[in-house]
Amino acid sequence: MQQTTTSVRYAKCVEASKRIRWDIDRDVFRGRTFDVSKKFLPDGLSKVDSLEFLSGDERRLVSQIQGRTYANIFGLVERYISAKVLEISRDHWLGDQHALEALVRFTDEEIKHQELFRRVESMVAAGMPAGYTFLPQPNDVASAVLAKCTWAVLALTYHIELFTQAHYRQSIEPDAELSEVWKDVFLFHWKEESQHAILDELEWKREDAKLSAEQRDRAVTDLIELVAAVDGILQMQAAADTDYFLRVCRRPLDAAQAQKLRDTMLKAYRWQYIISGVQDERFQKFLGGMITGAQMQRVGTALAPIVS
C-alpha cells in the first residue's frame, strides 16, 4: 500500500510538470527587459529598511545588487541539484517508471532554470554599472557539495526548494514595487520548484531508510559542513557586493555607514539562503522525524552563530 501511495505521489508530480511547463522566451521574458528604475528584491529579503542613511535610490541599488546575486545563487545551486537528481534517478531505471519520469523532468527543469538565470545575469548586466563580480564557481561548488553523502545533499536541496517557495509567496509576489520582469522570473521558477520539493521529500525519505544509525550520524555531520560551506560563500559574496556598491555609489559613506552596510548585506544573505529555510516548519518537521534530539541539538549549535 505504501509503495502504491508513493508511486501516486510521483505520478502527480509528473502531471503537474506537464501542466505548468513553461518556456523562457515565450512565457517569462516575452521580449521585455528589466526595469532598473524599480527594485528587484523586496525589503523583507534585502533588509534595506535598516540602512536609514541611504537614499531611496541607493536602497533600490542595494536591492538590485542583491537581486542579481539572488539569481546567480540559484543558478549556482541548480548545477549540483541537476547532477544529483540525475544520479539518484538510476535507482528507478528498472523500477517505478512514474518516479523515473518525475526525476528526469526534475533534472530537465533544473537545467532550464540554469539557462534562465544565465539570461537574467546577462540582461541585468546591461542595465547596471560595470564592476559586479559573482565569485563562487558553479562547477567547483557542485563538486564540493556532491562529495558529501546523498542524505545530506538531499537535505540541503529540500531546504533550498522550501525557502524558494516561501520567498516568492511571502515577499516577492505581494510587492507591487518590484520590476515586473523580475517578479515573472520568480513566478515561473516557483511554479516548478513546488513539485521539486515533493520529490525531495520522497527521495530524502527513501535515502534515509537505507542508513544505519551510525551512517545517519555521519550524514548529519555532512549536512552541518554543507551549511558552513554555504555560509562561507555568503560571507565572500556579501563582501564583494558591498565593495561593488561602495564603488558605484555616487557619494562616499563614512566608516560606520560602510560597516553597517557590510553587516546588513551578510545578515540579508544569511536570512535568504540559510535561516529562512532551516526555520521553515515543514523542513524542521521532516528533519526532526529522521534524526535524534541530540543530533538536532548538534544542528542547532552549528547554526547558532549564523542565526545570531
Stockholm file with secondary structure:
# STOCKHOLM 1.0

chainA/1-308         MQQTTTSVRYAKCVEASKRIRWDIDRDVFRGRTFDVSKKFLPDGLSKVDSLEFLSGDERRLVSQIQGRTYANIFGLVERYISAKVLEISRDHWLGDQHALEALVRFTDEEIKHQELFRRVESMVAAGMPAGYTFLPQPNDVASAVLAKCTWAVLALTYHIELFTQAHYRQSIEPDAELSEVWKDVFLFHWKEESQHAILDELEWKREDAKLSAEQRDRAVTDLIELVAAVDGILQMQAAADTDYFLRVCRRPLDAAQAQKLRDTMLKAYRWQYIISGVQDERFQKFLGGMITGAQMQRVGTALAPIVS
#=GR chainA/1-308 SS CHHHHHHHHHHHHHHHHHHHCCCIIIIIITTCCCCTTSBSSCHHHHCGGGCTTSCHHHHHHHHHHHHHHHHHHHHHHHHHHHHHHHHHGGGGTTSCHHHHHHHHHHHHHHHHHHHHHHHHHHHHHHHSCTTCCCCCCHHHHHHHHHTSCHHHHHHHHHHHHHHHHHHIIIIITTCTTBCHHHHHHHHHHHHHHHHHHHHHHHHHHHHHTTCCHHHHHHHHHHHHHHHHHHHHHHHHHHHHHHHHHHHHSSSCCCHHHHHHHHHHHHHHHHIIIIIHHHTCHHHHHHHHTTSCHHHHHHHHHHHHHHHC
#=GC SS_cons         CHHHHHHHHHHHHHHHHHHHCCCIIIIIITTCCCCTTSBSSCHHHHCGGGCTTSCHHHHHHHHHHHHHHHHHHHHHHHHHHHHHHHHHGGGGTTSCHHHHHHHHHHHHHHHHHHHHHHHHHHHHHHHSCTTCCCCCCHHHHHHHHHTSCHHHHHHHHHHHHHHHHHHIIIIITTCTTBCHHHHHHHHHHHHHHHHHHHHHHHHHHHHHTTCCHHHHHHHHHHHHHHHHHHHHHHHHHHHHHHHHHHHHSSSCCCHHHHHHHHHHHHHHHHIIIIIHHHTCHHHHHHHHTTSCHHHHHHHHHHHHHHHC
//
